[in-house]
Amino acid sequence: MIDVIYFAGGCFWGVEGYFMKIPGVVKTEVGYANGNTENPSYEEVCTGETLHTETVKICYDDNTVLLIELLNEYYKIIDPFSLNKQGNDIGTQYRTGIYYSNDLQKQVIENFIKNKQEQTKQKIQIEIEEIKNFYKAEEYHQNYLTKNPYGYCHVDLNKAGKYLEEINKLNPIEYEVTQNNGTELPHTGKYNNYNKKGLYVDIVSGEPLFLSKDKFQSTCGWPSFTKPIKELTEKIDKSHSMIRTEVRSKKADSHLGHVFNDGPNKSNRYCINSAALRFIPFEQLEKEGYGKYKKLLIEKN
């Protein structure tokens, strides 16, 4: 399904250029949002009197990228504590804002900002509102950095789709497993004997990986699943004098574990390190931005 979200993060050239690089974003458009006049020009917006903010309209395929993932990308490229200033740009038109179009988006956004606020004593200045109006900017602003690759940009476009900040937050075993292809000791992982209903995601990127209904109890000592939600990256692993099939996440390229063909009823067995996973309980899925997976956990096998 194609959905729409609106992000304001300073000069809209850089914000648009950044999100054009994110897989699952199918269309972008820059414009002026949530002001008090109709069809403002760039010059009028720059006066600050119209109270519009430079905003990027982002159309995305939620089968490829979720809103929660886009929010994490957005947070990477802004100073969330700065009011009416991003990079070298100052004025109300450069304020940060997330503008939603439905209550489900609102819930995900508010929970996201709440979690971020709990991690800091500084006040987050991001405006969270329903999208009230959006006027497309002049044509020369659209896809500006594609047409002018050396144009001004306050955003580091090289961060798009990368997870350096998230990787730096991993504890030693999480880092060793996901980044160095390590393996936790058998029977030590927190999800080995874990049977709650919910969703397992990549601890680095938050990419959905496995449903609890596809988890089964094996004797191998690691969490085991019959199948992933979507196809994972597979590679031949010849380490330790063995030939195995390694599985990695698609988005962050995290090492997860290995897949074998000895699962129940001749199914596969995805043998996964707990340290590569984060579990989201069924009751928290909508709040955390993974509501679309609730129906998959309710459906019968």
N, C-alpha and C positions, 0 to 999 in steps of 0.2 A: 504494500500500500504506500502511495506517495503522501507524505505529510509535509507541513510547512512550519518553520520556526523563524523568528526574527532575532538577530544578534546585533547589538551596537557595541563597538569596542574601539572608539577613536576613529581615525580616518578610514572610511569604508573601503578604500582601495586594497589595503593590506588584509583586512578581515575577509574580503571576498576572495582575494588571491589565495589565502590560506585554505579556506573551505573548499575551493575548487579542487584541491589536492586530496580531499578525503574521500575514499571509496564509499559509495552509497549516496553521495550528494549528486543529484541529477541535474540541478539547475540553480543558478544564483542570480540575484539582481540587487543592485544597490539603489538606495532611495532615502527618503526622509520620513521619519515615523513619529507618531504621537505628538504632533505639534498642534497649534491652534489656528492655522490658516490652511486654505486649500491650494493645492498645486504650487507650492513655493519653488522659487528658483534657488540655485546654489548661493547666489549673492544675498538673497533675502534670509536664507538659513544662517549664513555667516554673521549676520547682524546680531543673532541671538534673540531677536524679538519674536520669532515665530515659535520658538521652543521645540522645534523639531530636532531629532538627533540623527546623525548619519548612521544608517542601518543597512544590514544585509538580509535580504529575504532568501532563505535557504529551503529548497525543496529536496527532500531526501526519501529514499526507499527504506522503510523500516524493516524490510527483510534482509537488508545488508548492513545498515547502521542504525542504532537505537538513539533516541534523544539523549539518554544518559551519557552515551559515548560522545555525542556532539557537545554536550555541556562540559565534559572533561577537556575536550580539545579547545573549546572557547576559553576556559579558565587558564589554559597554558599561555595565552597570548595577550592577556590584559593585566593591568595592575588593578586588582579588585578593590584596593583601598583608596584609590585616587578619585577625587570628585571633579568632574568636568575637565579632566586632563588625561590624555594618553599619549605617550611619546612626547613629541615636541608640540603637540596640538592642544590648545587651551580654549575652552568655551563650552557652553551648555550643549552645543551640537556634537561635542566629543565625549559626552557622558557615556558610561557603560549602561547597558540595558538588555534585558531578555524579555521579549514580548510574545506571549502565548496566545493561542486561538481557541483553546478548550480547557475544561476543568482538569482533564487527565494530565495534560502538559503542565498546568499550574501546579498540581500536586508533586510531580516529579521535580520541577524546578525549585519549588519552595523547600522540599526535602534536601535537595542537593546543596542549596545555599545554607540551609540550617547546619548540615554536616560540616561544611567548610567553616562556618562561623564558630562552631564549637572547637575548632582546631587553632584558633587565634584570638588574641585579645584586641586586635585592631578591628575597627568597624568596616564591614564590607559595604561598599557604596553602590553596588549594582542595583539598578532600578528594575523591579519585577512588576510588570503590568500586562493587562490584556492589550493586544494590538488594537488601537482605536482607529488609526489611519496610516497608510503607507503610500507615498507618492514616488513613482519611479524617477530617479535622477536623470540628468541630461545624458545623452548617448555617449558623449566622450568619457564619462565616468564609468560606464559599463565595461567590465573586464579590462580595466585600465592597465594593470600590470602585464597582461598578456600582450597588449598593444604597445606598451612602454616598459619593457622588462627592467630598465634601469631607473624607473621612476621612483619617487619617494615612497618609502614604506617603513612604518614603525614596527612591523611584525616580522619575526624570524620565520620565514616560510619553510625553512628546513626542519622545523619542529613538527610539521604536519604528519600525522600518523606515526610519530615516534613516541617512545614511552620512557625517556631518560629519567624524568622526575619520579615516576612510579617505580622504576627499577632501583633507584637510590634509596627508596623507602623499605625495600625488602630486608627481612632478617637474614642471617648467614645461610641457613639451610634453604630458604626460599630462593636466594640468589644463586646458590650452588646448583640447585636443581634446574631452575628455569634458564639460567644464563651460561652455566658450564656443563650442562648435560649430566648433572649428578643424579644420584639415586639415594633417597632416604632409606634408612635401615628398615627391614621388613617389620611389620607389626608395631611401628612407632608413629605412623601418621595419624592425625586426629580424625580423619574420615574413613579409616580402615573398617571400623566396626560401627559406622554411623548410618542410621536408618531413617532419618527424618525426611519429610516431604519437601521438595524444593528444587532449586537449580544450582548447578555447579558452573562457575565461570572462571576464566583465566585470572589469576591473582594479579597479573600485571596490567592487562588491558580491560578486564571486565567482559571480554567476549564470551557469550554463552557457549558452553561446551557439552554438558551432559545433564540429563534429567534424572531425578532420583528414582523414577520408576524403571529406568534401564540399569540400575545398579544392582549387583547381586553379591552374595557372600561367597568368596572363594577362599582357598587355603594358601594363596600365594603370599599374603602379608601386605598387600597394597589394595586400595580401592579398585574395584573392577566393574566395568560397564560393558553391556552387550553392543552398544552403538553410541556414537556422538550425535548431537543435534544436527550438525552439518558436517560435511566432509572436512577432515583435518589434513594438514600437510604430512605426508609420509616420506621417510627417507630410510635407505638401507644403513644399518648400523653394524659395523664389523668389529666393534670394540670387545675387549675381554675374551678374545678367541671364539666369538660367536657371530652368527649372522642373524640379525633380528630386524624387525621393522619398527623404527622410531616414529612416534607421532608428536607433532608440534602444533601450536595454535597458529591460525592463519594471520591474525593481525599483528601480534607482538612477537611472533616466532618464538614463543616460549617452549622450551623442552617440557613435555608432559609425562612421557613414559613410552610404553611400547604396546603393540597390538599383536595378539596371538590368535590362532584359530581353534582354541580348545575351550571355548565358552559353552554355556548350557545349550542343549538342543542344537549342536553343531554351529552355534553362533560364534562371533568373534569375542575375544576377551581383551578389552582395552584396560591395560594394567597401568594405573596412573598414580603419580606421586601426590600425596595430600598437599605437599608444600607448593605445588603448582596451582592449587585450587582455592577458590573462596566460595563458600556455600551461602545461598540466600534462601531463607525459609519461605514456604509457600505464602504465608500470611504477609510477608514483606515485599512480595514481587512487584506489585503496583507502585508502592511507595518508593521503591528503589529504581523504577523505570523499566522493569522487566515483565510488566503485566501481560503482555501478549503470550507469555509462556504458561500462564495459568491453565488455559484450556487444554494444553498438551498434557498437563499433569492430571487433569480430570478425565480425559478421554481414556477409554478402555484400550488395552493392548490389542 
